[in-house]
Amino acid sequence: MFRFVFLFVVLGAGLFAGTQFAGHQGYVLINVANKTIEMSVTTLVVFVIAALAGLFALEYLIKKALSASSATWNWFSVRKMRRSRRYTNEGIIKLLEGDFKLAEKKVTKWAKHHDMPLLCYLVASEAAQGQGNKELRDKYLALASEQENSELAVELTRAKQQVRECLYSEAFDTLTTLKHNHANNAILLNLLKTVYIELKLWQPLIDVLPQLLKTKCIDKDEKQRLMQLAQCGLLEDIALQQGSEGLIKHWNGLPRAVKKDTHLVTCFAKQLIARNADHEAFTIVKETLKKHPNAELYQLLTKLKVSDTHPVVTLLENTLRKDGNNAEAHSAIGQLKLRNSEWTEAQQHLEKALSLRSSVSDYASLADALEKQNLSKAASEVSRKALSLAQQ
């Protein structure tokens, strides 16, 4: 548009000058390399305007030609990119269907023409993993890592594959490298949770639970379950490394809210019993049962290796005075009576416990108590009930 305006202005100026100097055209002489060109000023002006118009026209034609060539090139490029996208989409479907070989073939065939080759190589890596070809899998991951902004996607894919193959130590190294810059990534946190559990890294698991809850990777119930798992695992580790003294010291240092959890009290008491600290275990179980009656803790009383069971029996008898329908207390005292060869009392307590709820172990203990009293027929019937209950 500017060029047309320019030509119009020049042409207008020439017409104006021509009317002003009509009859006085002037004279122009050009001498170049022994060649002489003569013309009037009007002819020179017309020549210059014609030359400019010719140059503009030539420029226009060249641009049109280049534009057509570029459009043709772009058309071919877009066509290749569309085809690549189509093949990639088909490859993803095949990956989900489990046809790993075809999935790999489709996503890699036009990967170089895709507007996001990273996606193609990651899908190809998963397909190679599905075929069990680790060398090819790592090759595609290497190609993916050459793309821009690929670190997170590539390393998360690598970690998923390592977890899938149960290479938890390698996955731990991969995820630990990422964690510094992507601490709130939900996929990373979920993978870390799995790795920590499998490697029994209980303290790191405890530390990551608030982030897992914050990013909604787990709910409150799952957090509670994982906290119990981690704390119990930590108690076991400390017991193995430091014995009962170190275990008690660790327990005393825990927050009060943690020590109120009856499941953790059970774990703590079991570790004490395993290390012959039965009196300490009885003390913690007794104090907990006073505030929080728990079936598992009642049964744990029967596992105590103490020379005198009188304090334990007294605790259970006091419990039954307050609640005569406490099935677990009846079961526990029945088993203790059985251990002390008090067959009749054992029978009575076990029958009461079974009248309140069914239990294979109580049926087995009752059969034993009956057998000791030479009540073989009754013992056989109870044994059949135990067997029937066990098979359900």
C-alpha positions, -999 to +999 in steps of 0.1 A: +000+000+000+028+024+008+044+018-026+012+026-044+008+058-024+044+067-032+040+061-069+007+082-069+025+111-052+054+109-076+031+108-106+010+137-092+042+157-087+052+150-123+019+161-137+020+193-117+056+200-128+046+191-164+018+217-164+040+243-149+069+239-173+049+230-205+070+241-235+101+241-214+110+205-211+146+211-204+175+189-216+193+159-199+227+145-211+241+112-197+276+102-207+287+067-194+317+047-209+318+067-241+281+063-245+259+093-246+222+093-238+201+124-244+165+130-233+142+156-220+135+161-183+099+148-188+112+116-204+136+111-175+108+115-150+086+091-168+115+066-170+122+069-133+085+064-124+083+034-148+115+019-133+102+022-098+069+007-108+088-022-124+109-028-093+078-028-071+060-052-094+091-075-094+092-074-056+055-083-054+060-113-078+090-126-058+071-123-025+041-141-040+064-169-052+081-173-019+048-172-001+034-199-023+065-220-016+063-214+021+026-223+021+033-255+002+061-264+027+038-256+057+010-277+042+034-307+040+046-301+076+011-298+090+001-329+072+030-348+087+023-334+122-014-344+119-004-379+108+020-382+137-007-371+162-031-397+147-005-425+150+004-414+185-033-414+196-037-449+181-005-460+199-018-449+232-050-468+227-029-499+218-008-494+249-040-494+271-052-525+253-020-543+260-008-545+224+027-532+233+045-541+201+020-523+179+019-494+203+056-489+201+056-491+163+028-465+160+042-439+184+078-440+170+070-441+133+064-404+130+078-392+163+102-367+147+073-349+131+052-347+163+049-313+179+057-331+213+081-359+207+085-363+244+050-379+246+059-403+218+091-415+235+075-419+269+047-440+255+072-460+235+092-466+267+061-479+285+054-502+255+090-515+256+085-521+293+054-541+285+074-562+261+101-569+287+127-552+266+147-531+292+174-520+267+148-506+243+129-490+272+160-472+284+168-461+249+134-444+246+138-428+280+172-414+269+155-399+237+127-384+259+153-368+282+168-350+252+136-330+248+129-296+265+114-295+300+114-333+301+131-341+335+099-345+357+079-366+332+109-388+323+120-394+359+085-401+371+081-426+342+114-442+352+104-444+388+070-460+380+088-486+359+113-493+387+084-497+412+066-520+388+097-542+387+101-541+425+134-522+421+126-501+452+162-490+460+166-477+425+132-460+426+142-445+460+173-429+443+152-416+414+125-401+435+148-386+461+165-366+433+131-352+422+117-345+456+138-314+462+122-295+433+088-312+432+079-318+468+042-314+463+038-336+432+010-361+439+024-388+417+059-385+432+044-386+468+024-417+460+054-434+446+075-424+476+048-438+499+050-472+482+089-472+482+091-462+519+067-491+528+085-517+507+120-506+520+106-503+556+118-467+558+093-458+586+105-424+597+105-410+561+070-424+557+059-407+589+074-374+577+057-376+543+022-383+556+012-347+561+021-339+525+002-369+513-029-357+532-025-321+520-023-332+483-053-355+488-033-386+479-047-402+511-077-395+534-076-393+572-084-430+576-056-440+553-032-416+571-042-432+604-035-467+590-002-457+576+008-439+608+001-471+628+020-492+603+050-469+604+051-465+641+048-502+647+076-508+622+097-481+639+091-498+673+103-531+658+134-516+643+144-499+676+137-530+695+161-550+672+188-524+674+186-512+710+167-539+730+139-533+755+157-504+772+160-484+740+124-494+731+110-481+764+131-449+760+117-443+725+081-450+737+084-425+765+096-399+741+065-402+718+037-376+718+009-384+742-016-386+714+004-414+697+007-434+729-031-433+733-035-454+702-043-489+714-030-505+682+004-489+689+002-500+726-003-535+713+027-533+690+048-519+719+038-546+743+044-573+717+080-561+712+085-560+750+072-596+753+095-607+724+124-594+745+113-610+778+102-577+793+069-592+802+064-573+835+069-539+816+044-552+790+018-561+816+021-526+832+015-508+799-014-531+789-030-528+823-029-490+823-043-488+788-071-513+795-083-492+824-090-463+800-094-480+766-107-516+767-095-534+736-100-570+724-064-573+711-050-562+744-071-587+764-057-615+742-022-602+746-025-608+784-025-645+777+008-642+759+026-629+789+054-652+802+051-646+839+056-670+867+026-658+887-005-651+867-025-639+897-021-602+890-033-608+854-063-629+866-072-603+892-072-576+865-096-597+843-118-605+873-121-568+881-131-561+845-158-588+846-173-573+878-178-541+859-189-558+827-200-594+829-206-596+792-170-587+781-164-617+758-127-610+754-121-608+792-139-641+796-118-656+768-085-644+783-093-656+818-105-689+804-072-695+786-052-685+818-073-709+838-066-736+812-028-729+815-031-733+853-050-766+849-082-752+863-103-771+838-138-764+852-134-726+855-117-725+821-147-743+806-172-718+822-154-687+810-148-701+775-185-711+772-195-676+783-172-660+758-186-682+730-221-674+739-213-638+733-194-643+700-178-670+679-141-677+679-121-707+665-094-704+691-119-704+720-136-734+706-102-752+704-094-742+740-129-753+752-124-787+735-091-790+753-107-781+787-134-807+781-109-834+770-090-828+802-122-835+822-127-868+802-157-853+785-146-867+751-180-867+734-186-830+742-150-822+732-156-839+698-187-818+692-169-786+701-140-796+678-164-801+649-179-766+655-144-752+655-136-769+622-168-758+607-162-722+617-126-723+604-139-735+570-164-707+565 
